[in-house]
């Protein structure tokens, strides 16, 4: 895997969607809302990943001309008590909580920082995860893959970039821009983007390609990160 320097990793920073949060239920509810089968919705989403298109383009494929923000607002009025396009603790991947706990017990600083809307912050805080801080793009007014986002990550961590390992499921939003900012990176092979991006030659630029959060502890303990 690619090398970023000789700094020792002291902080790990995690993306949210398809890194910590399994988005299957979210996209299934979207399918029900838009009146298409869940198979179609998830298949179209995978197509967007394969074509390097935004996940938001999936809405236009299944319902051309849709105003997604307006639809979210209507959905909120129709189902004010439901999760709708949001997530909660039941959407955590099973390995996340024990994996983070093991990393924290090993002495690593742990931060969550990803592209998420304002309401995601409270949802993440409510999970009481074993992390030191939680940040979102909405809270910062910065989003990946902007360099400023990763500079902000280093600032809130209080670390040199080479001491930080950024963990995410995408090359374009996570691995490549974090690497360009001087961080080490791990590509998590789950979710549509994760599986597809792990097959690409650019995945070799990550310091590691992993299948679970606990894999990180093994690699760090063995000095391979």
C-alpha positions as CSV (number, residue, x, y, z in Angstrom):
1,X,0.0,0.0,0.0
2,X,1.0,3.6,-0.4
3,X,3.3,5.2,2.2
4,X,2.8,8.7,3.6
5,X,5.8,9.1,5.8
6,X,7.2,7.9,9.1
7,X,4.8,9.5,11.5
8,X,3.1,7.2,14.0
9,X,-0.7,7.0,13.7
10,X,-2.2,8.5,16.8
11,X,-5.7,9.5,15.6
12,X,-8.3,7.7,13.5
13,X,-11.0,9.7,11.7
14,X,-14.1,7.9,10.4
15,X,-16.5,8.7,7.6
16,X,-20.2,8.0,8.4
17,X,-22.3,6.6,5.6
18,X,-21.4,3.0,4.7
19,X,-18.4,3.3,7.0
20,X,-20.2,3.4,10.3
21,X,-23.8,3.5,9.1
22,X,-25.5,0.8,7.0
23,X,-27.7,2.8,4.7
24,X,-29.9,-0.2,3.5
25,X,-32.9,0.9,5.6
26,X,-32.6,4.5,4.4
27,X,-32.6,3.6,0.7
28,X,-35.4,1.0,1.3
29,X,-37.6,3.7,2.8
30,X,-36.7,6.0,-0.2
31,X,-37.8,3.2,-2.5
32,X,-41.2,2.9,-0.7
33,X,-41.6,6.6,-0.8
34,X,-40.9,6.9,-4.5
35,X,-43.0,3.9,-5.4
36,X,-40.3,1.7,-6.9
37,X,-39.2,-1.7,-5.7
38,X,-36.3,-1.8,-3.2
39,X,-34.4,-3.9,-5.7
40,X,-34.7,-1.2,-8.3
41,X,-33.7,1.6,-5.9
42,X,-30.6,-0.3,-4.6
43,X,-29.7,-1.4,-8.2
44,X,-29.8,2.2,-9.5
45,X,-27.7,3.4,-6.6
46,X,-25.1,0.8,-7.4
47,X,-25.2,2.0,-11.0
48,X,-24.4,5.6,-9.8
49,X,-21.5,4.3,-7.9
50,X,-20.2,2.4,-10.9
51,X,-20.6,5.5,-13.1
52,X,-18.9,7.9,-10.7
53,X,-22.2,9.8,-10.3
54,X,-23.6,11.3,-7.2
55,X,-26.1,9.2,-5.1
56,X,-28.5,12.1,-5.6
57,X,-28.6,11.2,-9.3
58,X,-30.4,8.0,-8.4
59,X,-33.5,10.1,-7.5
60,X,-33.6,11.6,-11.0
61,X,-33.3,8.1,-12.6
62,X,-36.3,6.7,-10.8
63,X,-38.3,9.9,-10.8
64,X,-37.1,12.3,-13.5
65,X,-37.5,16.0,-12.5
66,X,-37.9,15.3,-8.8
67,X,-37.0,18.1,-6.4
68,X,-35.4,16.0,-3.7
69,X,-35.3,18.7,-1.1
70,X,-39.0,19.5,-1.6
71,X,-39.8,15.8,-1.4
72,X,-37.9,15.5,1.9
73,X,-39.9,18.4,3.2
74,X,-43.2,16.8,2.1
75,X,-42.1,13.5,3.7
76,X,-41.4,15.3,6.9
77,X,-44.9,16.6,7.0
78,X,-46.4,13.3,6.1
79,X,-44.4,11.3,8.6
80,X,-43.1,13.7,11.3
81,X,-42.2,10.9,13.8
82,X,-40.6,8.5,11.3
83,X,-36.9,8.2,10.5
84,X,-37.6,9.0,6.8
85,X,-34.1,9.8,5.2
86,X,-32.3,9.7,8.5
87,X,-30.6,7.0,10.6
88,X,-30.4,5.8,14.2
89,X,-28.5,3.4,16.3
90,X,-30.1,0.4,14.7
91,X,-28.3,1.3,11.5
92,X,-24.8,0.9,12.9
93,X,-22.8,-1.9,11.3
94,X,-22.3,-4.7,13.9
95,X,-18.6,-4.3,14.0
96,X,-18.6,-0.5,14.7
97,X,-19.1,-0.3,18.4
98,X,-16.8,-3.1,19.5
99,X,-14.2,-2.0,16.9
100,X,-14.2,1.6,18.1
101,X,-14.1,0.4,21.7
102,X,-11.0,-1.7,21.0
103,X,-9.2,1.1,19.3
104,X,-10.0,3.5,22.1
105,X,-8.8,1.0,24.7
106,X,-5.5,0.8,22.7
107,X,-5.0,4.5,23.2
108,X,-6.0,6.0,19.9
109,X,-7.8,9.3,19.5
110,X,-11.1,8.6,17.6
111,X,-13.1,11.2,15.6
112,X,-16.1,11.0,13.4
113,X,-16.1,13.5,10.5
114,X,-18.1,13.0,7.3
115,X,-20.5,14.6,4.8
116,X,-23.8,14.7,6.7
117,X,-26.8,17.0,7.1
118,X,-27.4,18.9,10.3
119,X,-29.7,16.3,11.9
120,X,-27.0,13.6,11.6
121,X,-25.0,15.2,14.4
122,X,-27.7,14.6,17.1
123,X,-28.3,11.1,15.8
124,X,-24.6,10.2,16.1
125,X,-24.3,11.8,19.6
126,X,-27.4,9.8,20.7
127,X,-25.6,6.6,19.9
128,X,-23.0,7.2,22.7
129,X,-20.2,5.8,20.6
130,X,-16.7,5.5,22.2
131,X,-15.2,8.4,20.3
132,X,-13.6,11.7,21.3
133,X,-15.5,14.0,18.9
134,X,-18.2,14.1,16.2
135,X,-18.2,16.6,13.4
136,X,-20.3,16.9,10.2
137,X,-19.9,18.8,7.0
138,X,-23.1,20.8,7.8
139,X,-21.6,21.9,11.1
140,X,-18.4,23.0,9.5
141,X,-19.8,24.5,6.3
142,X,-17.2,22.4,4.5
143,X,-17.6,19.1,2.7
144,X,-15.4,16.4,1.2
145,X,-13.5,16.2,-1.0
146,X,-12.5,19.8,-0.3
147,X,-9.0,20.2,1.0
148,X,-10.3,22.6,3.6
149,X,-12.4,19.7,5.1
150,X,-9.3,17.6,5.7
151,X,-7.3,20.6,7.0
152,X,-10.2,21.1,9.5
153,X,-9.9,17.5,10.5
154,X,-6.3,17.9,11.3
155,X,-7.0,21.1,13.2
156,X,-9.7,19.6,15.5
157,X,-7.6,16.5,16.1
158,X,-4.7,18.7,17.1
159,X,-2.4,16.5,15.1
160,X,0.0,16.6,12.2
161,X,-1.7,15.1,9.1
162,X,0.8,12.2,9.0
163,X,-0.4,11.2,12.5
164,X,-4.0,10.8,11.3
165,X,-5.6,7.8,9.5
166,X,-8.7,8.7,7.6
167,X,-11.1,5.7,7.2
168,X,-13.8,5.7,4.5
169,X,-15.6,3.7,1.8
170,X,-14.7,5.9,-1.2
171,X,-11.6,6.8,-3.2
172,X,-12.9,10.1,-4.5
173,X,-14.3,11.5,-1.3
174,X,-12.1,9.8,1.3
175,X,-8.8,8.1,0.3
176,X,-7.5,10.4,-2.4
177,X,-8.3,13.8,-0.9
178,X,-7.2,12.7,2.6
179,X,-3.9,11.4,1.1
180,X,-3.4,14.6,-0.7
181,X,-3.8,16.4,2.6
182,X,-0.9,14.3,4.0
183,X,-3.0,11.8,6.0
184,X,-2.8,8.0,5.9
185,X,-5.8,6.3,4.6
186,X,-7.8,3.1,4.8
187,X,-10.4,2.1,2.3
188,X,-13.3,0.2,3.8
189,X,-14.7,-2.4,1.5
190,X,-18.4,-2.2,2.1
191,X,-21.3,-0.3,0.6
192,X,-21.6,0.1,-3.2
193,X,-18.7,2.5,-3.5
194,X,-16.5,0.5,-1.2
195,X,-16.7,-2.7,-3.1
196,X,-16.4,-1.1,-6.5
197,X,-13.6,1.3,-5.5
198,X,-11.5,-1.5,-3.9
199,X,-11.4,-3.1,-7.4
200,X,-9.8,0.0,-9.0
201,X,-6.0,0.4,-9.4
202,X,-6.2,3.7,-7.4
203,X,-7.1,1.6,-4.3
204,X,-3.4,0.8,-4.1
205,X,-2.9,4.4,-3.0
206,X,-4.6,3.6,0.2
207,X,-2.4,2.5,3.1
208,X,-4.8,-0.4,3.7
209,X,-7.9,-1.9,2.2
210,X,-10.0,-3.4,5.0
211,X,-13.3,-5.3,5.5
212,X,-14.1,-4.4,9.1
213,X,-13.3,-1.7,11.7
214,X,-11.4,-4.3,13.9
215,X,-9.0,-5.0,11.0
216,X,-7.5,-1.6,11.8
217,X,-6.4,-2.6,15.2
218,X,-4.7,-5.7,13.8
219,X,-2.8,-3.7,11.2
220,X,-1.8,-1.0,13.6
221,X,-0.6,-3.6,16.2
222,X,1.5,-5.3,13.5
223,X,3.0,-2.0,12.4
224,X,1.4,-2.2,8.9
225,X,-0.3,1.2,9.2
